[in-house]
Amino acid sequence: MSLCINLTLNGEARDVIIDDPRVTLLDLLRERLALPGTKKGCDRGQCGACTVLLNGQRANACLMLAAGLDGAEITTIDGLAVGETLHPVQVAFIENDGFQCGYCTPGQIMSAVGLIAEGDAGSDPERIREGMSGNICRCGAYHGITLAVQEASRRMAAKDEGDTA
């Protein structure tokens, strides 16, 4: 039995046929929609490599059944940049060496985008570490990740203030 769901995926409305109601959002993104940026790590929601934004909130794509997401808005790392212009969090990760092997990086970046949007990043490294605790980096790039989140948060707040002034 298949069903059709409508998603807004990286800003684009898409009708998606789900052939197996057991398919996860992660497998749908990677295997059926050819969006390889979101990584499959533990496949149990423990490592955060598959973090996406679901209706603006951080979510582990490996724990979500795609069939239940009709009408959802999903943003993946594949859709974060605007053309050739990287998102401020992506720039901050590069500038602060927020990744080493890069496997966890997409999930870390998506989690950081969500954390900043939640208004909970601030500049306190401890709050950032707590907010990012659902994402594991086996290489130990946590210091660079924390610096990147601080920098991106500061830049995005400054831009928002500039936009409203």
Rosetta blueprint (number, residue, H / E / L):
1 M L
2 S L
3 L E
4 C E
5 I E
6 N E
7 L E
8 T E
9 L E
10 N L
11 G L
12 E E
13 A E
14 R E
15 D E
16 V E
17 I E
18 I E
19 D L
20 D L
21 P L
22 R L
23 V L
24 T E
25 L H
26 L H
27 D H
28 L H
29 L H
30 R H
31 E H
32 R H
33 L L
34 A L
35 L L
36 P L
37 G L
38 T L
39 K L
40 K L
41 G L
42 C L
43 D L
44 R L
45 G L
46 Q L
47 C L
48 G L
49 A L
50 C L
51 T E
52 V E
53 L E
54 L E
55 N L
56 G L
57 Q E
58 R E
59 A E
60 N E
61 A H
62 C H
63 L H
64 M L
65 L E
66 A H
67 A H
68 G H
69 L L
70 D L
71 G L
72 A L
73 E E
74 I E
75 T E
76 T L
77 I H
78 D H
79 G H
80 L L
81 A L
82 V E
83 G L
84 E L
85 T E
86 L L
87 H L
88 P H
89 V H
90 Q H
91 V H
92 A H
93 F H
94 I H
95 E H
96 N L
97 D L
98 G L
99 F L
100 Q L
101 C L
102 G L
103 Y L
104 C L
105 T H
106 P H
107 G H
108 Q H
109 I H
110 M H
111 S H
112 A H
113 V H
114 G H
115 L H
116 I H
117 A H
118 E L
119 G L
120 D L
121 A L
122 G L
123 S L
124 D L
125 P H
126 E H
127 R H
128 I H
129 R H
130 E H
131 G H
132 M L
133 S L
134 G L
135 N L
136 I L
137 C L
138 R L
139 C L
140 G L
141 A L
142 Y H
143 H H
144 G H
145 I H
146 T H
147 L H
148 A H
149 V H
150 Q H
151 E H
152 A H
153 S H
154 R H
155 R H
156 M H
157 A H
158 A H
159 K H
160 D H
161 E H
162 G H
163 D H
164 T H
165 A L
